Amino acid sequence: MNINNFLTSSFSLPGWCLHCQKYLYKSYGLPICISCYKRIVFWDKALCPLCNHFHPYLACENSTTPYLSQVYVICRYNEILHSLVTSLKYKKNLLSKTILGLLLSHYMRNNQQEWHQFEGMIPIPINKQRLRTRGFNQTHVLALAQSYLPILSNILIKTKYHAHQAGLSQEERSRNIIRSFTIKKSLPPKKYLLLDDVFTTGNTLNEAARILLEAGAKEVCAITLAHT
């Protein structure tokens, strides 16, 4: 199914565009207007964790996220994705949750052949303090939108509280995330898929992958809604 038809068939409520605030008529359905929707850029190649560029093959020597074997990226991160992600994380907007979840589930539907190799999907966790403040973990909410992999949400634990990563340099992000995760128990030597909302430097996913590999995982890949 074409993603535009898929998304428009999934909404029926009127309202205002989550990005530009244009009024949406009941017959339209999407929580963003058609002009904003057309500005979402969908990637047709995966993000190589070795060179941090998009291409179909892992044939690079330079490593920026050495603990990840592959990163699947759905969209380019632009002001539209920024509005949707921040609306979910900081405003608890349910329509943002729905459309972002649909982007994930549609991508996984179109690439079903990829997922049988994974034991399960592990959403990147948030620490208890942020969970109490926000009330939910946005990556776990997004994981619920797909039905292709079991969600392994109680394996990885975020133990370190730090300031929001947005606006920090790559070096500051890297320092923030070191030793931020722990794991409850050893893992079977299987392949696992991490889920995060946005890939910026890759430090969070790389550190999570390192912990999973130390716990016994055979291989770790990741999927993310967008790449900055």
Buried (B, 14 or more C-beta within 10 A) or exposed (E): EEBEEBBBEBBEEEBBBBBBEEEBEEEBBBBBBBEBBEBBEEBEEBBBBBBBEBEEEEEBEEBBBEBBBBBBBBBBBBEBBBBBBBBBBEEBBEBBBBBBBBBBBBBBBEBEEBBEEBBBBBBBBBBEEBBEEBEEBBBBBBBBBBEBBEBBBEBBBBEEEBEEBEEBEEEBBBEBBEEBBEBEEEBEEEBBBBBBBBBBBBBBBBBBBBBBBEBEBBBBBBBBBBBE
